[in-house]
Amino acid sequence: MTKLWSMFFFCVLLVATMNWYAVVREPDVVAIDELQEHVNSVVKVRGKIVSWIEDPWGSGDSRMDIIISDGTGVVEIRWMNHQTLPPVGSTIEAVGDVISYMGYMYIMSVGSGSVSWDVEDVVSSEWVGEDLTTIAMSPEMYAGRPVTISGHISKTLNPDARTGTFDLRDHPEYTGSNYFLKVLVFGSTDKWIESSSKVNVTGVLSYSERDMRWVLYAQGNYIEVDNTYQSVIATLDWNDPASWQYEIYSLVSLQGKMVQDTDGSWWIEGSGAGERMCALPSAAHLADDAVAIRNMTQVWIGRYMWPENLPYTCIVMGMDAGSARLVTTNTLFEIINNPHQWLDNSETVVIEGWLSTTISPTYDEGAIGDGPSWDTRTAELSIHLSGSRERYLEEGLYVRASGTVVWDVSGTQMVFEVDTLIPLYSWTTDGTTVFAMPLPAELSWFDGPTAWFWDALGGSRVYIEGHLNLSDGTPHIEQAGTDKILCLILDPSVDAAALVDPETNRSNTSLIWIGRLFTQNDAQAGSINICMDSASPDVDRDMLGFEDELFFGTDPEDADTDDDGVNDGDEVAAGSDPLDPMDKA
């Protein structure tokens, strides 16, 4: 009897041990191409992340679908009650049931511990930057490993979409682009990303046999937007409504009159018979019986969409569309006179106006007004810029700026925090957008250094006429017949010796000089001198300095390069192309 009890307890212990082993032991790693042999069994797979998408149906489920590859094949892992996943290209292990449903096979993994990875399996991306040329020439060099590429997206990305595609281009506009890289996006971006925006995209480059082209597989939350670059807002043309379909989901502008019909619906009406577009104003637009928009004719900005409750497309305005709303120069005046309505309300607004100060690339403060000069302005608002710039922003430049209105405690004033700022007058040359520039302001010998001081503090571009004098070794301009002088720092491209008489070291003719005014400390004399920096002679007297002529491609010795009867400088200031005889100011 004792032996029987011993055998019984031994069998119980054996069964318990086997059950414990079956529960706690981890399954062996199975190759993906062998999964069909393990249907309805628990297995472990190991492979590199190709892509993943969270809550694929937008139903609120705590589910993430992951595509991995181990070299023998690819499989989808449906991970329930998931956690944060490492970047695409990293290696993970997943434990779960092999499910076969209607010819489709996937692995169902539940819980945070069912998908795991080691630190050494997590990869970091290689920064490629804007060098799409290198990738285009040798894409195989970058295949299969994570890269981060900079460029412009070809269409607007909707944050509600779980998948999408776009082309990454080397230029914001289609006509100016030389290279197009197809990007397949998995997962939500969590925000609107506008067409033509400059972005950094991290993903894995792979050749798609289906498309017979190279494709970058990227995650939506790994698309980084460069907010210092202003995306292009498309303009809808009343004369070409068929083209509007290409702007779906994009921010657009449309000129027209805002009216409300007897049913309470809002419409933007064009000047032609039957021209109208549905509009959905925001709550801010409709405040005070919509007095700000009712029967107003102007340019309206919104997102071109197809609302779910309407059988036609509309321009959705305001923050409901994830877009900024246009604020006219009249509203700039209203902002200043009604600060409490705008301060810290977190709504992004767009204002148009003229810069009333010159802003250097290293400075981030300035002002914008509703007129091009002090005598035409009725309202002015201080602005604070973000991001760096390569060129000066000139006083008098007409711009569109988007941002928020805040209160500056240190300056005890209302300030417009600018997210993006872009000049509005432009033309296209060889596929490149070139923005207009205000002409330099006149510097009068009559006013003298006392008046010049304020222009020098702001670094204003100015012009003045006088003789070049090199006699004392320090270049300066002098007014004929007087002892008034202005010191110069010549542009490196200027051949000063060719401009002066070798016997007197002074120019025989009076020239117009263009440069940027600045103050210079004279330690020995204990004074402050006012000088002109990067100065060059305006030989053809078109108000464009040598640097300007080089930038715009105009002839420095011909005031009318395209022979259209309009001075080059006047064309630049008016926003027309000085190289195109058909584009006149």
GICORLIN-V344028 format. One record per backbone hydrogen bond with DSSP energy under -1.0 kcal/mol. NH is the residue of the N-H (numbers start at 1). CO is the residue of the C=O. E is the energy in kcal/mol with one decimal. If there is no record, write none. Layout:
BEGIN
nh:NH co:CO e:E
nh:NH co:CO e:E
END
This chain:
BEGIN
nh:5 co:1 e:-2.3
nh:6 co:2 e:-2.1
nh:7 co:3 e:-2.4
nh:8 co:4 e:-2.4
nh:9 co:5 e:-2.6
nh:10 co:6 e:-1.9
nh:11 co:7 e:-2.2
nh:12 co:8 e:-2.5
nh:13 co:9 e:-2.5
nh:14 co:10 e:-2.4
nh:15 co:11 e:-2.8
nh:16 co:12 e:-2.6
nh:17 co:13 e:-2.5
nh:18 co:14 e:-2.4
nh:19 co:15 e:-2.5
nh:20 co:16 e:-2.8
nh:21 co:17 e:-2.5
nh:22 co:18 e:-2.3
nh:23 co:19 e:-1.7
nh:24 co:20 e:-2.7
nh:25 co:21 e:-2.1
nh:30 co:44 e:-3.2
nh:34 co:31 e:-1.9
nh:35 co:32 e:-1.5
nh:37 co:34 e:-1.7
nh:38 co:35 e:-2.3
nh:40 co:98 e:-3.1
nh:41 co:38 e:-1.9
nh:43 co:96 e:-2.4
nh:44 co:28 e:-1.3
nh:45 co:94 e:-2.2
nh:47 co:92 e:-2.0
nh:48 co:69 e:-2.8
nh:49 co:90 e:-2.9
nh:50 co:67 e:-3.5
nh:51 co:67 e:-1.3
nh:53 co:65 e:-2.2
nh:55 co:63 e:-3.5
nh:58 co:55 e:-1.9
nh:63 co:61 e:-1.9
nh:64 co:79 e:-1.9
nh:65 co:53 e:-2.7
nh:66 co:77 e:-2.7
nh:67 co:51 e:-3.0
nh:68 co:75 e:-2.2
nh:69 co:48 e:-1.9
nh:70 co:73 e:-1.6
nh:75 co:68 e:-1.8
nh:77 co:66 e:-3.2
nh:78 co:107 e:-2.9
nh:79 co:64 e:-3.1
nh:80 co:109 e:-2.9
nh:81 co:62 e:-2.5
nh:89 co:49 e:-1.7
nh:90 co:87 e:-1.9
nh:91 co:121 e:-2.0
nh:92 co:47 e:-2.5
nh:93 co:116 e:-2.9
nh:94 co:45 e:-2.4
nh:95 co:114 e:-2.9
nh:96 co:43 e:-2.1
nh:97 co:108 e:-1.9
nh:98 co:41 e:-2.0
nh:99 co:106 e:-3.2
nh:101 co:104 e:-3.2
nh:104 co:101 e:-2.1
nh:106 co:99 e:-2.4
nh:107 co:76 e:-2.5
nh:108 co:97 e:-2.6
nh:109 co:78 e:-2.4
nh:111 co:80 e:-2.1
nh:114 co:111 e:-1.3
nh:116 co:93 e:-2.7
nh:121 co:118 e:-1.4
nh:122 co:119 e:-1.4
nh:126 co:146 e:-2.0
nh:128 co:148 e:-2.9
nh:129 co:148 e:-1.4
nh:132 co:130 e:-2.3
nh:135 co:131 e:-1.2
nh:136 co:132 e:-2.6
nh:137 co:133 e:-1.9
nh:138 co:134 e:-2.1
nh:141 co:138 e:-1.2
nh:142 co:139 e:-1.6
nh:144 co:205 e:-2.7
nh:145 co:142 e:-1.2
nh:147 co:203 e:-2.8
nh:148 co:126 e:-2.8
nh:149 co:201 e:-2.7
nh:150 co:129 e:-2.6
nh:151 co:199 e:-2.1
nh:152 co:169 e:-2.7
nh:153 co:197 e:-1.8
nh:154 co:167 e:-1.2
nh:157 co:193 e:-2.6
nh:161 co:158 e:-1.4
nh:164 co:185 e:-1.8
nh:166 co:183 e:-1.7
nh:168 co:181 e:-3.2
nh:169 co:152 e:-3.2
nh:177 co:174 e:-1.4
nh:181 co:168 e:-2.2
nh:183 co:166 e:-3.0
nh:184 co:216 e:-2.4
nh:185 co:164 e:-3.5
nh:186 co:218 e:-2.2
nh:187 co:162 e:-3.0
nh:193 co:157 e:-1.6
nh:196 co:153 e:-2.5
nh:197 co:194 e:-2.0
nh:199 co:151 e:-3.0
nh:200 co:224 e:-2.8
nh:201 co:149 e:-3.2
nh:202 co:222 e:-1.1
nh:203 co:147 e:-2.3
nh:204 co:217 e:-2.2
nh:206 co:215 e:-2.8
nh:208 co:213 e:-2.8
nh:212 co:208 e:-1.7
nh:213 co:208 e:-1.2
nh:215 co:206 e:-3.3
nh:216 co:182 e:-2.7
nh:217 co:204 e:-2.8
nh:218 co:184 e:-2.7
nh:220 co:186 e:-2.6
nh:222 co:219 e:-1.7
nh:223 co:220 e:-1.3
nh:224 co:200 e:-2.8
nh:226 co:198 e:-3.0
nh:227 co:225 e:-1.1
nh:229 co:226 e:-1.6
nh:234 co:251 e:-1.3
nh:236 co:253 e:-2.6
nh:240 co:237 e:-1.8
nh:243 co:240 e:-1.5
nh:244 co:241 e:-1.3
nh:246 co:243 e:-1.4
nh:247 co:244 e:-2.2
nh:248 co:245 e:-1.0
nh:249 co:304 e:-3.8
nh:250 co:247 e:-2.4
nh:252 co:302 e:-3.0
nh:253 co:234 e:-2.3
nh:254 co:300 e:-2.0
nh:256 co:298 e:-2.2
nh:257 co:269 e:-2.4
nh:258 co:296 e:-2.6
nh:259 co:267 e:-2.9
nh:261 co:265 e:-2.6
nh:264 co:261 e:-1.8
nh:267 co:259 e:-2.9
nh:268 co:277 e:-3.1
nh:269 co:257 e:-2.8
nh:270 co:275 e:-2.3
nh:275 co:272 e:-1.6
nh:277 co:268 e:-2.1
nh:279 co:266 e:-2.2
nh:280 co:315 e:-2.5
nh:286 co:282 e:-1.6
nh:291 co:288 e:-1.1
nh:293 co:290 e:-1.4
nh:294 co:290 e:-2.8
nh:295 co:258 e:-2.5
nh:296 co:293 e:-2.2
nh:298 co:256 e:-2.1
nh:300 co:254 e:-2.6
nh:302 co:252 e:-2.0
nh:303 co:316 e:-3.0
nh:304 co:250 e:-2.6
nh:305 co:314 e:-2.6
nh:310 co:307 e:-1.4
nh:314 co:305 e:-3.1
nh:315 co:278 e:-2.3
nh:316 co:303 e:-3.0
nh:317 co:280 e:-2.3
nh:321 co:318 e:-1.6
nh:322 co:319 e:-1.7
nh:323 co:318 e:-1.4
nh:327 co:350 e:-3.2
nh:332 co:328 e:-1.6
nh:333 co:329 e:-1.4
nh:334 co:330 e:-1.5
nh:335 co:331 e:-2.7
nh:336 co:332 e:-1.7
nh:337 co:333 e:-1.8
nh:338 co:334 e:-1.6
nh:341 co:338 e:-1.2
nh:342 co:339 e:-1.2
nh:343 co:339 e:-2.6
nh:344 co:405 e:-2.4
nh:345 co:342 e:-1.4
nh:349 co:403 e:-2.8
nh:350 co:325 e:-2.0
nh:351 co:401 e:-2.8
nh:353 co:399 e:-1.9
nh:354 co:369 e:-2.3
nh:355 co:397 e:-2.4
nh:356 co:367 e:-2.1
nh:359 co:393 e:-2.8
nh:363 co:360 e:-1.6
nh:366 co:383 e:-1.9
nh:368 co:381 e:-2.5
nh:369 co:354 e:-2.9
nh:370 co:379 e:-1.7
nh:376 co:373 e:-1.7
nh:381 co:368 e:-2.9
nh:383 co:366 e:-2.2
nh:384 co:416 e:-2.3
nh:385 co:364 e:-2.8
nh:393 co:359 e:-2.7
nh:396 co:355 e:-3.4
nh:397 co:394 e:-1.8
nh:399 co:353 e:-2.8
nh:400 co:422 e:-2.3
nh:401 co:351 e:-2.8
nh:402 co:420 e:-2.4
nh:403 co:349 e:-2.2
nh:404 co:417 e:-1.7
nh:406 co:415 e:-2.9
nh:408 co:413 e:-3.1
nh:413 co:408 e:-1.4
nh:415 co:406 e:-2.9
nh:416 co:382 e:-2.7
nh:417 co:404 e:-2.8
nh:418 co:384 e:-2.7
nh:419 co:402 e:-3.1
nh:420 co:402 e:-1.3
nh:422 co:400 e:-2.0
nh:424 co:398 e:-2.0
nh:427 co:434 e:-2.2
nh:429 co:432 e:-2.7
nh:432 co:429 e:-1.9
nh:434 co:427 e:-3.4
nh:436 co:425 e:-3.3
nh:441 co:461 e:-2.2
nh:443 co:463 e:-2.8
nh:448 co:444 e:-1.5
nh:452 co:448 e:-1.8
nh:453 co:449 e:-1.6
nh:456 co:452 e:-2.3
nh:457 co:453 e:-1.9
nh:458 co:454 e:-1.1
nh:460 co:455 e:-2.2
nh:462 co:515 e:-2.7
nh:463 co:441 e:-2.1
nh:464 co:513 e:-1.9
nh:466 co:511 e:-2.4
nh:467 co:478 e:-2.5
nh:469 co:476 e:-2.6
nh:470 co:505 e:-3.3
nh:473 co:470 e:-1.5
nh:476 co:469 e:-1.5
nh:477 co:486 e:-3.0
nh:478 co:467 e:-2.1
nh:479 co:484 e:-2.0
nh:482 co:479 e:-1.9
nh:486 co:477 e:-2.2
nh:488 co:475 e:-2.4
nh:489 co:532 e:-2.5
nh:491 co:535 e:-2.9
nh:494 co:491 e:-2.4
nh:496 co:494 e:-1.2
nh:499 co:496 e:-1.6
nh:501 co:506 e:-2.1
nh:505 co:501 e:-3.1
nh:507 co:468 e:-2.6
nh:511 co:466 e:-2.4
nh:513 co:464 e:-3.0
nh:514 co:536 e:-2.5
nh:515 co:462 e:-2.1
nh:516 co:533 e:-2.3
nh:517 co:460 e:-2.6
nh:518 co:531 e:-2.3
nh:520 co:529 e:-3.5
nh:522 co:527 e:-3.2
nh:526 co:522 e:-1.4
nh:527 co:522 e:-1.7
nh:529 co:520 e:-3.8
nh:531 co:518 e:-2.7
nh:532 co:487 e:-2.0
nh:533 co:516 e:-3.4
nh:535 co:489 e:-2.2
nh:536 co:514 e:-1.8
nh:538 co:512 e:-3.5
nh:539 co:537 e:-1.2
nh:549 co:545 e:-2.7
nh:550 co:546 e:-2.2
nh:551 co:547 e:-2.2
nh:552 co:548 e:-2.8
nh:553 co:549 e:-1.2
nh:554 co:549 e:-1.2
nh:558 co:555 e:-1.8
nh:563 co:560 e:-1.3
nh:568 co:559 e:-3.5
nh:571 co:567 e:-2.1
nh:572 co:568 e:-2.4
nh:573 co:569 e:-2.3
nh:574 co:570 e:-1.6
nh:576 co:571 e:-2.3
nh:580 co:577 e:-1.4
nh:583 co:580 e:-1.6
END
